[in-house]
Amino acid sequence: MQQVKIFKSTDTELEDMEKQINRFIRKNDIRVLSISGNHSSASSASNGPMNTFAGGDVTVILLYEIDVPKR
């Protein structure tokens, strides 16, 4: 079964975010299918009131697969 996990941090805390993602992968014994990310810079933070990201925000989306529990 495919699942999604979203991680959000700032560019000043990338090392901690990497540790958090790696810990999540190890702890849950998952198969990673895809990892993608986005870094929002200060210039994109001024795109208007609909933007929820401050300058330097980092979002990582992890698509993974788990085994479905057998009944």
mmCIF file as Biopython writes it, N, C-alpha, C and O atoms, coordinates in Angstrom:
data_model
#
loop_
_atom_site.group_PDB
_atom_site.id
_atom_site.type_symbol
_atom_site.label_atom_id
_atom_site.label_alt_id
_atom_site.label_comp_id
_atom_site.label_asym_id
_atom_site.label_entity_id
_atom_site.label_seq_id
_atom_site.pdbx_PDB_ins_code
_atom_site.Cartn_x
_atom_site.Cartn_y
_atom_site.Cartn_z
_atom_site.occupancy
_atom_site.B_iso_or_equiv
_atom_site.auth_seq_id
_atom_site.auth_asym_id
_atom_site.pdbx_PDB_model_num
ATOM 1   N N  . MET A ? 1  ? 0.839  -1.161  0.000  1.0 0.0 1  A 1 
ATOM 2   C CA . MET A ? 1  ? 0.000  0.000   0.000  1.0 0.0 1  A 1 
ATOM 3   C C  . MET A ? 1  ? 0.894  1.237   0.000  1.0 0.0 1  A 1 
ATOM 4   O O  . MET A ? 1  ? 1.841  1.328   0.781  1.0 0.0 1  A 1 
ATOM 5   N N  . GLN A ? 2  ? 0.588  2.181   -0.874 1.0 0.0 2  A 1 
ATOM 6   C CA . GLN A ? 2  ? 1.381  3.407   -0.954 1.0 0.0 2  A 1 
ATOM 7   C C  . GLN A ? 2  ? 0.888  4.434   0.062  1.0 0.0 2  A 1 
ATOM 8   O O  . GLN A ? 2  ? -0.310 4.570   0.310  1.0 0.0 2  A 1 
ATOM 9   N N  . GLN A ? 3  ? 1.842  5.143   0.636  1.0 0.0 3  A 1 
ATOM 10  C CA . GLN A ? 3  ? 1.568  6.161   1.645  1.0 0.0 3  A 1 
ATOM 11  C C  . GLN A ? 3  ? 2.404  7.397   1.332  1.0 0.0 3  A 1 
ATOM 12  O O  . GLN A ? 3  ? 3.378  7.319   0.583  1.0 0.0 3  A 1 
ATOM 13  N N  . VAL A ? 4  ? 2.024  8.530   1.902  1.0 0.0 4  A 1 
ATOM 14  C CA . VAL A ? 4  ? 2.753  9.784   1.735  1.0 0.0 4  A 1 
ATOM 15  C C  . VAL A ? 4  ? 3.070  10.349  3.112  1.0 0.0 4  A 1 
ATOM 16  O O  . VAL A ? 4  ? 2.243  10.305  4.023  1.0 0.0 4  A 1 
ATOM 17  N N  . LYS A ? 5  ? 4.278  10.880  3.248  1.0 0.0 5  A 1 
ATOM 18  C CA . LYS A ? 5  ? 4.697  11.580  4.468  1.0 0.0 5  A 1 
ATOM 19  C C  . LYS A ? 5  ? 5.308  12.899  4.025  1.0 0.0 5  A 1 
ATOM 20  O O  . LYS A ? 5  ? 6.152  12.925  3.130  1.0 0.0 5  A 1 
ATOM 21  N N  . ILE A ? 6  ? 4.886  13.997  4.647  1.0 0.0 6  A 1 
ATOM 22  C CA . ILE A ? 6  ? 5.393  15.322  4.305  1.0 0.0 6  A 1 
ATOM 23  C C  . ILE A ? 6  ? 6.206  15.856  5.474  1.0 0.0 6  A 1 
ATOM 24  O O  . ILE A ? 6  ? 5.754  15.850  6.619  1.0 0.0 6  A 1 
ATOM 25  N N  . PHE A ? 7  ? 7.402  16.314  5.168  1.0 0.0 7  A 1 
ATOM 26  C CA . PHE A ? 7  ? 8.292  16.916  6.153  1.0 0.0 7  A 1 
ATOM 27  C C  . PHE A ? 7  ? 8.456  18.380  5.793  1.0 0.0 7  A 1 
ATOM 28  O O  . PHE A ? 7  ? 8.608  18.719  4.620  1.0 0.0 7  A 1 
ATOM 29  N N  . LYS A ? 8  ? 8.427  19.257  6.803  1.0 0.0 8  A 1 
ATOM 30  C CA . LYS A ? 8  ? 8.615  20.688  6.558  1.0 0.0 8  A 1 
ATOM 31  C C  . LYS A ? 8  ? 9.604  21.231  7.574  1.0 0.0 8  A 1 
ATOM 32  O O  . LYS A ? 8  ? 9.521  20.932  8.765  1.0 0.0 8  A 1 
ATOM 33  N N  . SER A ? 9  ? 10.529 22.024  7.092  1.0 0.0 9  A 1 
ATOM 34  C CA . SER A ? 9  ? 11.557 22.602  7.948  1.0 0.0 9  A 1 
ATOM 35  C C  . SER A ? 9  ? 12.046 23.896  7.310  1.0 0.0 9  A 1 
ATOM 36  O O  . SER A ? 9  ? 11.425 24.418  6.385  1.0 0.0 9  A 1 
ATOM 37  N N  . THR A ? 10 ? 13.157 24.402  7.810  1.0 0.0 10 A 1 
ATOM 38  C CA . THR A ? 10 ? 13.775 25.590  7.209  1.0 0.0 10 A 1 
ATOM 39  C C  . THR A ? 10 ? 15.163 25.218  6.706  1.0 0.0 10 A 1 
ATOM 40  O O  . THR A ? 10 ? 15.739 24.210  7.114  1.0 0.0 10 A 1 
ATOM 41  N N  . ASP A ? 11 ? 15.683 26.044  5.819  1.0 0.0 11 A 1 
ATOM 42  C CA . ASP A ? 11 ? 16.997 25.735  5.245  1.0 0.0 11 A 1 
ATOM 43  C C  . ASP A ? 11 ? 18.120 25.794  6.275  1.0 0.0 11 A 1 
ATOM 44  O O  . ASP A ? 11 ? 19.205 25.268  6.029  1.0 0.0 11 A 1 
ATOM 45  N N  . THR A ? 12 ? 17.883 26.420  7.416  1.0 0.0 12 A 1 
ATOM 46  C CA . THR A ? 12 ? 18.902 26.457  8.466  1.0 0.0 12 A 1 
ATOM 47  C C  . THR A ? 12 ? 18.909 25.181  9.300  1.0 0.0 12 A 1 
ATOM 48  O O  . THR A ? 12 ? 19.812 24.979  10.112 1.0 0.0 12 A 1 
ATOM 49  N N  . GLU A ? 13 ? 17.909 24.316  9.108  1.0 0.0 13 A 1 
ATOM 50  C CA . GLU A ? 13 ? 17.797 23.077  9.886  1.0 0.0 13 A 1 
ATOM 51  C C  . GLU A ? 13 ? 17.797 21.838  8.995  1.0 0.0 13 A 1 
ATOM 52  O O  . GLU A ? 13 ? 17.180 20.830  9.336  1.0 0.0 13 A 1 
ATOM 53  N N  . LEU A ? 14 ? 18.484 21.906  7.856  1.0 0.0 14 A 1 
ATOM 54  C CA . LEU A ? 14 ? 18.475 20.787  6.911  1.0 0.0 14 A 1 
ATOM 55  C C  . LEU A ? 14 ? 19.062 19.510  7.503  1.0 0.0 14 A 1 
ATOM 56  O O  . LEU A ? 14 ? 18.537 18.422  7.266  1.0 0.0 14 A 1 
ATOM 57  N N  . GLU A ? 15 ? 20.131 19.627  8.262  1.0 0.0 15 A 1 
ATOM 58  C CA . GLU A ? 15 ? 20.756 18.436  8.842  1.0 0.0 15 A 1 
ATOM 59  C C  . GLU A ? 15 ? 19.786 17.703  9.766  1.0 0.0 15 A 1 
ATOM 60  O O  . GLU A ? 15 ? 19.707 16.475  9.736  1.0 0.0 15 A 1 
ATOM 61  N N  . ASP A ? 16 ? 19.050 18.449  10.585 1.0 0.0 16 A 1 
ATOM 62  C CA . ASP A ? 16 ? 18.054 17.826  11.461 1.0 0.0 16 A 1 
ATOM 63  C C  . ASP A ? 16 ? 16.927 17.186  10.662 1.0 0.0 16 A 1 
ATOM 64  O O  . ASP A ? 16 ? 16.421 16.125  11.028 1.0 0.0 16 A 1 
ATOM 65  N N  . MET A ? 17 ? 16.540 17.831  9.579  1.0 0.0 17 A 1 
ATOM 66  C CA . MET A ? 17 ? 15.486 17.280  8.734  1.0 0.0 17 A 1 
ATOM 67  C C  . MET A ? 17 ? 15.938 15.971  8.087  1.0 0.0 17 A 1 
ATOM 68  O O  . MET A ? 17 ? 15.171 15.010  8.026  1.0 0.0 17 A 1 
ATOM 69  N N  . GLU A ? 18 ? 17.174 15.932  7.607  1.0 0.0 18 A 1 
ATOM 70  C CA . GLU A ? 18 ? 17.716 14.703  7.032  1.0 0.0 18 A 1 
ATOM 71  C C  . GLU A ? 18 ? 17.699 13.576  8.058  1.0 0.0 18 A 1 
ATOM 72  O O  . GLU A ? 18 ? 17.312 12.452  7.742  1.0 0.0 18 A 1 
ATOM 73  N N  . LYS A ? 19 ? 18.115 13.873  9.274  1.0 0.0 19 A 1 
ATOM 74  C CA . LYS A ? 19 ? 18.107 12.865  10.341 1.0 0.0 19 A 1 
ATOM 75  C C  . LYS A ? 19 ? 16.690 12.383  10.617 1.0 0.0 19 A 1 
ATOM 76  O O  . LYS A ? 19 ? 16.463 11.187  10.803 1.0 0.0 19 A 1 
ATOM 77  N N  . GLN A ? 20 ? 15.735 13.311  10.643 1.0 0.0 20 A 1 
ATOM 78  C CA . GLN A ? 20 ? 14.339 12.951  10.895 1.0 0.0 20 A 1 
ATOM 79  C C  . GLN A ? 20 ? 13.801 12.031  9.787  1.0 0.0 20 A 1 
ATOM 80  O O  . GLN A ? 20 ? 13.128 11.042  10.075 1.0 0.0 20 A 1 
ATOM 81  N N  . ILE A ? 21 ? 14.096 12.354  8.536  1.0 0.0 21 A 1 
ATOM 82  C CA . ILE A ? 21 ? 13.627 11.531  7.414  1.0 0.0 21 A 1 
ATOM 83  C C  . ILE A ? 21 ? 14.269 10.144  7.470  1.0 0.0 21 A 1 
ATOM 84  O O  . ILE A ? 21 ? 13.579 9.134   7.331  1.0 0.0 21 A 1 
ATOM 85  N N  . ASN A ? 22 ? 15.586 10.095  7.673  1.0 0.0 22 A 1 
ATOM 86  C CA . ASN A ? 22 ? 16.274 8.799   7.736  1.0 0.0 22 A 1 
ATOM 87  C C  . ASN A ? 22 ? 15.788 7.958   8.909  1.0 0.0 22 A 1 
ATOM 88  O O  . ASN A ? 22 ? 15.655 6.740   8.789  1.0 0.0 22 A 1 
ATOM 89  N N  . ARG A ? 23 ? 15.523 8.600   10.036 1.0 0.0 23 A 1 
ATOM 90  C CA . ARG A ? 23 ? 15.009 7.879   11.212 1.0 0.0 23 A 1 
ATOM 91  C C  . ARG A ? 23 ? 13.626 7.314   10.905 1.0 0.0 23 A 1 
ATOM 92  O O  . ARG A ? 23 ? 13.326 6.181   11.282 1.0 0.0 23 A 1 
ATOM 93  N N  . PHE A ? 24 ? 12.782 8.089   10.224 1.0 0.0 24 A 1 
ATOM 94  C CA . PHE A ? 24 ? 11.447 7.630   9.853  1.0 0.0 24 A 1 
ATOM 95  C C  . PHE A ? 24 ? 11.530 6.391   8.947  1.0 0.0 24 A 1 
ATOM 96  O O  . PHE A ? 24 ? 10.789 5.425   9.130  1.0 0.0 24 A 1 
ATOM 97  N N  . ILE A ? 25 ? 12.435 6.437   7.979  1.0 0.0 25 A 1 
ATOM 98  C CA . ILE A ? 25 ? 12.603 5.308   7.050  1.0 0.0 25 A 1 
ATOM 99  C C  . ILE A ? 25 ? 13.057 4.055   7.795  1.0 0.0 25 A 1 
ATOM 100 O O  . ILE A ? 25 ? 12.503 2.974   7.596  1.0 0.0 25 A 1 
ATOM 101 N N  . ARG A ? 26 ? 14.068 4.203   8.655  1.0 0.0 26 A 1 
ATOM 102 C CA . ARG A ? 26 ? 14.585 3.037   9.402  1.0 0.0 26 A 1 
ATOM 103 C C  . ARG A ? 26 ? 13.561 2.488   10.382 1.0 0.0 26 A 1 
ATOM 104 O O  . ARG A ? 26 ? 13.349 1.277   10.447 1.0 0.0 26 A 1 
ATOM 105 N N  . LYS A ? 27 ? 12.929 3.365   11.137 1.0 0.0 27 A 1 
ATOM 106 C CA . LYS A ? 27 ? 11.995 2.954   12.187 1.0 0.0 27 A 1 
ATOM 107 C C  . LYS A ? 27 ? 10.797 2.200   11.619 1.0 0.0 27 A 1 
ATOM 108 O O  . LYS A ? 27 ? 10.309 1.249   12.228 1.0 0.0 27 A 1 
ATOM 109 N N  . ASN A ? 28 ? 10.330 2.626   10.455 1.0 0.0 28 A 1 
ATOM 110 C CA . ASN A ? 28 ? 9.118  2.041   9.888  1.0 0.0 28 A 1 
ATOM 111 C C  . ASN A ? 28 ? 9.384  0.959   8.850  1.0 0.0 28 A 1 
ATOM 112 O O  . ASN A ? 28 ? 8.447  0.367   8.313  1.0 0.0 28 A 1 
ATOM 113 N N  . ASP A ? 29 ? 10.661 0.698   8.564  1.0 0.0 29 A 1 
ATOM 114 C CA . ASP A ? 29 ? 11.040 -0.363  7.627  1.0 0.0 29 A 1 
ATOM 115 C C  . ASP A ? 29 ? 10.219 -0.285  6.336  1.0 0.0 29 A 1 
ATOM 116 O O  . ASP A ? 29 ? 9.520  -1.229  5.967  1.0 0.0 29 A 1 
ATOM 117 N N  . ILE A ? 30 ? 10.322 0.854   5.667  1.0 0.0 30 A 1 
ATOM 118 C CA . ILE A ? 30 ? 9.523  1.109   4.470  1.0 0.0 30 A 1 
ATOM 119 C C  . ILE A ? 30 ? 10.366 0.997   3.212  1.0 0.0 30 A 1 
ATOM 120 O O  . ILE A ? 30 ? 11.595 1.013   3.265  1.0 0.0 30 A 1 
ATOM 121 N N  . ARG A ? 31 ? 9.686  0.882   2.080  1.0 0.0 31 A 1 
ATOM 122 C CA . ARG A ? 31 ? 10.332 0.934   0.775  1.0 0.0 31 A 1 
ATOM 123 C C  . ARG A ? 31 ? 10.040 2.304   0.179  1.0 0.0 31 A 1 
ATOM 124 O O  . ARG A ? 31 ? 8.890  2.635   -0.108 1.0 0.0 31 A 1 
ATOM 125 N N  . VAL A ? 32 ? 11.079 3.087   -0.004 1.0 0.0 32 A 1 
ATOM 126 C CA . VAL A ? 32 ? 10.915 4.437   -0.556 1.0 0.0 32 A 1 
ATOM 127 C C  . VAL A ? 32 ? 10.706 4.331   -2.063 1.0 0.0 32 A 1 
ATOM 128 O O  . VAL A ? 32 ? 11.500 3.704   -2.765 1.0 0.0 32 A 1 
ATOM 129 N N  . LEU A ? 33 ? 9.641  4.945   -2.551 1.0 0.0 33 A 1 
ATOM 130 C CA . LEU A ? 33 ? 9.352  4.954   -3.979 1.0 0.0 33 A 1 
ATOM 131 C C  . LEU A ? 33 ? 9.827  6.251   -4.626 1.0 0.0 33 A 1 
ATOM 132 O O  . LEU A ? 33 ? 10.287 6.252   -5.768 1.0 0.0 33 A 1 
ATOM 133 N N  . SER A ? 34 ? 9.712  7.360   -3.885 1.0 0.0 34 A 1 
ATOM 134 C CA . SER A ? 34 ? 10.072 8.652   -4.443 1.0 0.0 34 A 1 
ATOM 135 C C  . SER A ? 34 ? 10.269 9.659   -3.315 1.0 0.0 34 A 1 
ATOM 136 O O  . SER A ? 34 ? 9.563  9.636   -2.307 1.0 0.0 34 A 1 
ATOM 137 N N  . ILE A ? 35 ? 11.240 10.537  -3.508 1.0 0.0 35 A 1 
ATOM 138 C CA . ILE A ? 35 ? 11.434 11.672  -2.603 1.0 0.0 35 A 1 
ATOM 139 C C  . ILE A ? 35 ? 11.538 12.915  -3.480 1.0 0.0 35 A 1 
ATOM 140 O O  . ILE A ? 35 ? 12.334 12.963  -4.418 1.0 0.0 35 A 1 
ATOM 141 N N  . SER A ? 36 ? 10.728 13.914  -3.163 1.0 0.0 36 A 1 
ATOM 142 C CA . SER A ? 36 ? 10.825 15.183  -3.889 1.0 0.0 36 A 1 
ATOM 143 C C  . SER A ? 36 ? 10.741 16.323  -2.880 1.0 0.0 36 A 1 
ATOM 144 O O  . SER A ? 36 ? 10.236 16.160  -1.769 1.0 0.0 36 A 1 
ATOM 145 N N  . GLY A ? 37 ? 11.245 17.468  -3.291 1.0 0.0 37 A 1 
ATOM 146 C CA . GLY A ? 37 ? 11.266 18.576  -2.358 1.0 0.0 37 A 1 
ATOM 147 C C  . GLY A ? 37 ? 11.140 19.914  -3.027 1.0 0.0 37 A 1 
ATOM 148 O O  . GLY A ? 37 ? 11.200 20.030  -4.252 1.0 0.0 37 A 1 
ATOM 149 N N  . ASN A ? 38 ? 10.965 20.923  -2.204 1.0 0.0 38 A 1 
ATOM 150 C CA . ASN A ? 38 ? 10.827 22.285  -2.676 1.0 0.0 38 A 1 
ATOM 151 C C  . ASN A ? 38 ? 11.469 23.217  -1.657 1.0 0.0 38 A 1 
ATOM 152 O O  . ASN A ? 38 ? 11.277 23.070  -0.450 1.0 0.0 38 A 1 
ATOM 153 N N  . HIS A ? 39 ? 12.221 24.161  -2.157 1.0 0.0 39 A 1 
ATOM 154 C CA . HIS A ? 39 ? 12.829 25.177  -1.307 1.0 0.0 39 A 1 
ATOM 155 C C  . HIS A ? 39 ? 12.241 26.516  -1.699 1.0 0.0 39 A 1 
ATOM 156 O O  . HIS A ? 39 ? 12.350 26.929  -2.854 1.0 0.0 39 A 1 
ATOM 157 N N  . SER A ? 40 ? 11.620 27.198  -0.753 1.0 0.0 40 A 1 
ATOM 158 C CA . SER A ? 40 ? 11.041 28.497  -1.068 1.0 0.0 40 A 1 
ATOM 159 C C  . SER A ? 40 ? 12.013 29.580  -0.631 1.0 0.0 40 A 1 
ATOM 160 O O  . SER A ? 40 ? 12.452 29.615  0.518  1.0 0.0 40 A 1 
ATOM 161 N N  . SER A ? 41 ? 12.337 30.450  -1.552 1.0 0.0 41 A 1 
ATOM 162 C CA . SER A ? 41 ? 13.277 31.531  -1.243 1.0 0.0 41 A 1 
ATOM 163 C C  . SER A ? 41 ? 12.511 32.773  -0.821 1.0 0.0 41 A 1 
ATOM 164 O O  . SER A ? 41 ? 11.287 32.830  -0.943 1.0 0.0 41 A 1 
ATOM 165 N N  . ALA A ? 42 ? 13.219 33.745  -0.334 1.0 0.0 42 A 1 
ATOM 166 C CA . ALA A ? 42 ? 12.585 34.985  0.131  1.0 0.0 42 A 1 
ATOM 167 C C  . ALA A ? 42 ? 11.816 35.674  -0.988 1.0 0.0 42 A 1 
ATOM 168 O O  . ALA A ? 42 ? 10.796 36.311  -0.725 1.0 0.0 42 A 1 
ATOM 169 N N  . SER A ? 43 ? 12.284 35.563  -2.240 1.0 0.0 43 A 1 
ATOM 170 C CA . SER A ? 43 ? 11.582 36.232  -3.342 1.0 0.0 43 A 1 
ATOM 171 C C  . SER A ? 43 ? 10.222 35.607  -3.600 1.0 0.0 43 A 1 
ATOM 172 O O  . SER A ? 43 ? 9.284  36.315  -3.965 1.0 0.0 43 A 1 
ATOM 173 N N  . SER A ? 44 ? 10.088 34.276  -3.417 1.0 0.0 44 A 1 
ATOM 174 C CA . SER A ? 44 ? 8.781  33.651  -3.637 1.0 0.0 44 A 1 
ATOM 175 C C  . SER A ? 44 ? 7.857  33.882  -2.461 1.0 0.0 44 A 1 
ATOM 176 O O  . SER A ? 44 ? 6.648  33.689  -2.586 1.0 0.0 44 A 1 
ATOM 177 N N  . ALA A ? 45 ? 8.396  34.291  -1.316 1.0 0.0 45 A 1 
ATOM 178 C CA . ALA A ? 45 ? 7.559  34.547  -0.150 1.0 0.0 45 A 1 
ATOM 179 C C  . ALA A ? 45 ? 6.732  35.815  -0.328 1.0 0.0 45 A 1 
ATOM 180 O O  . ALA A ? 45 ? 5.779  36.036  0.420  1.0 0.0 45 A 1 
ATOM 181 N N  . SER A ? 46 ? 7.072  36.634  -1.286 1.0 0.0 46 A 1 
ATOM 182 C CA . SER A ? 46 ? 6.339  37.883  -1.483 1.0 0.0 46 A 1 
ATOM 183 C C  . SER A ? 46 ? 5.307  37.779  -2.594 1.0 0.0 46 A 1 
ATOM 184 O O  . SER A ? 46 ? 4.895  38.794  -3.155 1.0 0.0 46 A 1 
ATOM 185 N N  . ASN A ? 47 ? 4.890  36.571  -2.915 1.0 0.0 47 A 1 
ATOM 186 C CA . ASN A ? 47 ? 3.940  36.379  -4.017 1.0 0.0 47 A 1 
ATOM 187 C C  . ASN A ? 47 ? 2.499  36.650  -3.616 1.0 0.0 47 A 1 
ATOM 188 O O  . ASN A ? 47 ? 1.596  36.425  -4.422 1.0 0.0 47 A 1 
ATOM 189 N N  . GLY A ? 48 ? 2.255  37.114  -2.427 1.0 0.0 48 A 1 
ATOM 190 C CA . GLY A ? 48 ? 0.896  37.465  -2.042 1.0 0.0 48 A 1 
ATOM 191 C C  . GLY A ? 48 ? 0.440  36.732  -0.803 1.0 0.0 48 A 1 
ATOM 192 O O  . GLY A ? 48 ? 1.170  35.908  -0.253 1.0 0.0 48 A 1 
ATOM 193 N N  . PRO A ? 49 ? -0.771 37.033  -0.363 1.0 0.0 49 A 1 
ATOM 194 C CA . PRO A ? 49 ? -1.282 36.489  0.894  1.0 0.0 49 A 1 
ATOM 195 C C  . PRO A ? 49 ? -1.584 34.999  0.854  1.0 0.0 49 A 1 
ATOM 196 O O  . PRO A ? 49 ? -1.727 34.386  1.912  1.0 0.0 49 A 1 
ATOM 197 N N  . MET A ? 50 ? -1.684 34.399  -0.312 1.0 0.0 50 A 1 
ATOM 198 C CA . MET A ? 50 ? -2.002 32.971  -0.394 1.0 0.0 50 A 1 
ATOM 199 C C  . MET A ? 50 ? -0.779 32.106  -0.138 1.0 0.0 50 A 1 
ATOM 200 O O  . MET A ? 50 ? -0.923 30.900  0.067  1.0 0.0 50 A 1 
ATOM 201 N N  . ASN A ? 51 ? 0.406  32.674  -0.144 1.0 0.0 51 A 1 
ATOM 202 C CA . ASN A ? 51 ? 1.633  31.918  0.066  1.0 0.0 51 A 1 
ATOM 203 C C  . ASN A ? 51 ? 1.826  31.669  1.552  1.0 0.0 51 A 1 
ATOM 204 O O  . ASN A ? 51 ? 1.898  32.622  2.328  1.0 0.0 51 A 1 
ATOM 205 N N  . THR A ? 52 ? 1.914  30.393  1.973  1.0 0.0 52 A 1 
ATOM 206 C CA . THR A ? 52 ? 2.058  30.064  3.388  1.0 0.0 52 A 1 
ATOM 207 C C  . THR A ? 52 ? 3.506  29.815  3.765  1.0 0.0 52 A 1 
ATOM 208 O O  . THR A ? 52 ? 3.785  29.510  4.925  1.0 0.0 52 A 1 
ATOM 209 N N  . PHE A ? 53 ? 4.440  29.933  2.830  1.0 0.0 53 A 1 
ATOM 210 C CA . PHE A ? 53 ? 5.841  29.673  3.096  1.0 0.0 53 A 1 
ATOM 211 C C  . PHE A ? 53 ? 6.589  30.974  3.356  1.0 0.0 53 A 1 
ATOM 212 O O  . PHE A ? 53 ? 6.423  31.956  2.632  1.0 0.0 53 A 1 
ATOM 213 N N  . ALA A ? 54 ? 7.401  30.967  4.384  1.0 0.0 54 A 1 
ATOM 214 C CA . ALA A ? 54 ? 8.309  32.083  4.625  1.0 0.0 54 A 1 
ATOM 215 C C  . ALA A ? 54 ? 9.597  31.786  3.867  1.0 0.0 54 A 1 
ATOM 216 O O  . ALA A ? 54 ? 9.835  30.648  3.461  1.0 0.0 54 A 1 
ATOM 217 N N  . GLY A ? 55 ? 10.423 32.804  3.678  1.0 0.0 55 A 1 
ATOM 218 C CA . GLY A ? 55 ? 11.681 32.590  2.983  1.0 0.0 55 A 1 
ATOM 219 C C  . GLY A ? 55 ? 12.528 31.545  3.670  1.0 0.0 55 A 1 
ATOM 220 O O  . GLY A ? 55 ? 12.693 31.582  4.889  1.0 0.0 55 A 1 
ATOM 221 N N  . GLY A ? 56 ? 13.066 30.614  2.906  1.0 0.0 56 A 1 
ATOM 222 C CA . GLY A ? 56 ? 13.935 29.584  3.439  1.0 0.0 56 A 1 
ATOM 223 C C  . GLY A ? 56 ? 13.228 28.326  3.892  1.0 0.0 56 A 1 
ATOM 224 O O  . GLY A ? 56 ? 13.874 27.454  4.473  1.0 0.0 56 A 1 
ATOM 225 N N  . ASP A ? 57 ? 11.935 28.185  3.655  1.0 0.0 57 A 1 
ATOM 226 C CA . ASP A ? 57 ? 11.226 26.964  4.025  1.0 0.0 57 A 1 
ATOM 227 C C  . ASP A ? 57 ? 11.571 25.839  3.056  1.0 0.0 57 A 1 
ATOM 228 O O  . ASP A ? 57 ? 11.754 26.063  1.860  1.0 0.0 57 A 1 
ATOM 229 N N  . VAL A ? 58 ? 11.654 24.637  3.592  1.0 0.0 58 A 1 
ATOM 230 C CA . VAL A ? 58 ? 11.952 23.449  2.799  1.0 0.0 58 A 1 
ATOM 231 C C  . VAL A ? 58 ? 10.856 22.426  3.069  1.0 0.0 58 A 1 
ATOM 232 O O  . VAL A ? 58 ? 10.540 22.135  4.223  1.0 0.0 58 A 1 
ATOM 233 N N  . THR A ? 59 ? 10.282 21.887  2.010  1.0 0.0 59 A 1 
ATOM 234 C CA . THR A ? 59 ? 9.278  20.832  2.121  1.0 0.0 59 A 1 
ATOM 235 C C  . THR A ? 59 ? 9.778  19.615  1.361  1.0 0.0 59 A 1 
ATOM 236 O O  . THR A ? 59 ? 10.242 19.725  0.226  1.0 0.0 59 A 1 
ATOM 237 N N  . VAL A ? 60 ? 9.680  18.448  2.001  1.0 0.0 60 A 1 
ATOM 238 C CA . VAL A ? 60 ? 10.068 17.190  1.371  1.0 0.0 60 A 1 
ATOM 239 C C  . VAL A ? 60 ? 8.863  16.263  1.412  1.0 0.0 60 A 1 
ATOM 240 O O  . VAL A ? 60 ? 8.244  16.077  2.459  1.0 0.0 60 A 1 
ATOM 241 N N  . ILE A ? 61 ? 8.538  15.684  0.265  1.0 0.0 61 A 1 
ATOM 242 C CA . ILE A ? 61 ? 7.433  14.734  0.170  1.0 0.0 61 A 1 
ATOM 243 C C  . ILE A ? 61 ? 8.018  13.359  -0.098 1.0 0.0 61 A 1 
ATOM 244 O O  . ILE A ? 61 ? 8.737  13.150  -1.075 1.0 0.0 61 A 1 
ATOM 245 N N  . LEU A ? 62 ? 7.701  12.434  0.781  1.0 0.0 62 A 1 
ATOM 246 C CA . LEU A ? 62 ? 8.211  11.072  0.707  1.0 0.0 62 A 1 
ATOM 247 C C  . LEU A ? 62 ? 7.060  10.145  0.328  1.0 0.0 62 A 1 
ATOM 248 O O  . LEU A ? 62 ? 6.085  10.022  1.069  1.0 0.0 62 A 1 
ATOM 249 N N  . LEU A ? 63 ? 7.176  9.501   -0.818 1.0 0.0 63 A 1 
ATOM 250 C CA . LEU A ? 63 ? 6.207  8.494   -1.245 1.0 0.0 63 A 1 
ATOM 251 C C  . LEU A ? 63 ? 6.825  7.136   -0.941 1.0 0.0 63 A 1 
ATOM 252 O O  . LEU A ? 63 ? 7.928  6.829   -1.395 1.0 0.0 63 A 1 
ATOM 253 N N  . TYR A ? 64 ? 6.109  6.330   -0.173 1.0 0.0 64 A 1 
ATOM 254 C CA . TYR A ? 64 ? 6.666  5.052   0.234  1.0 0.0 64 A 1 
ATOM 255 C C  . TYR A ? 64 ? 5.615  3.956   0.204  1.0 0.0 64 A 1 
ATOM 256 O O  . TYR A ? 64 ? 4.421  4.216   0.057  1.0 0.0 64 A 1 
ATOM 257 N N  . GLU A ? 65 ? 6.079  2.748   0.343  1.0 0.0 65 A 1 
ATOM 258 C CA . GLU A ? 65 ? 5.191  1.603   0.295  1.0 0.0 65 A 1 
ATOM 259 C C  . GLU A ? 65 ? 5.373  0.763   1.546  1.0 0.0 65 A 1 
ATOM 260 O O  . GLU A ? 65 ? 6.492  0.533   2.004  1.0 0.0 65 A 1 
ATOM 261 N N  . ILE A ? 66 ? 4.249  0.309   2.092  1.0 0.0 66 A 1 
ATOM 262 C CA . ILE A ? 66 ? 4.277  -0.591  3.243  1.0 0.0 66 A 1 
ATOM 263 C C  . ILE A ? 66 ? 3.525  -1.863  2.868  1.0 0.0 66 A 1 
ATOM 264 O O  . ILE A ? 66 ? 2.694  -1.875  1.959  1.0 0.0 66 A 1 
ATOM 265 N N  . ASP A ? 67 ? 3.838  -2.919  3.587  1.0 0.0 67 A 1 
ATOM 266 C CA . ASP A ? 67 ? 3.097  -4.154  3.390  1.0 0.0 67 A 1 
ATOM 267 C C  . ASP A ? 67 ? 1.744  -4.038  4.070  1.0 0.0 67 A 1 
ATOM 268 O O  . ASP A ? 67 ? 1.648  -3.548  5.195  1.0 0.0 67 A 1 
ATOM 269 N N  . VAL A ? 68 ? 0.710  -4.482  3.395  1.0 0.0 68 A 1 
ATOM 270 C CA . VAL A ? 68 ? -0.625 -4.478  3.981  1.0 0.0 68 A 1 
ATOM 271 C C  . VAL A ? 68 ? -0.706 -5.637  4.983  1.0 0.0 68 A 1 
ATOM 272 O O  . VAL A ? 68 ? -0.376 -6.775  4.649  1.0 0.0 68 A 1 
ATOM 273 N N  . PRO A ? 69 ? -1.149 -5.340  6.213  1.0 0.0 69 A 1 
ATOM 274 C CA . PRO A ? 69 ? -1.267 -6.416  7.208  1.0 0.0 69 A 1 
ATOM 275 C C  . PRO A ? 69 ? -2.184 -7.517  6.716  1.0 0.0 69 A 1 
ATOM 276 O O  . PRO A ? 69 ? -3.253 -7.245  6.170  1.0 0.0 69 A 1 
ATOM 277 N N  . LYS A ? 70 ? -1.773 -8.746  6.905  1.0 0.0 70 A 1 
ATOM 278 C CA . LYS A ? 70 ? -2.595 -9.887  6.495  1.0 0.0 70 A 1 
ATOM 279 C C  . LYS A ? 70 ? -3.616 -10.194 7.571  1.0 0.0 70 A 1 
ATOM 280 O O  . LYS A ? 70 ? -3.315 -10.172 8.764  1.0 0.0 70 A 1 
ATOM 281 N N  . ARG A ? 71 ? -4.835 -10.480 7.125  1.0 0.0 71 A 1 
ATOM 282 C CA . ARG A ? 71 ? -5.919 -10.745 8.068  1.0 0.0 71 A 1 
ATOM 283 C C  . ARG A ? 71 ? -6.049 -12.216 8.345  1.0 0.0 71 A 1 
ATOM 284 O O  . ARG A ? 71 ? -6.914 -12.624 9.120  1.0 0.0 71 A 1 
#
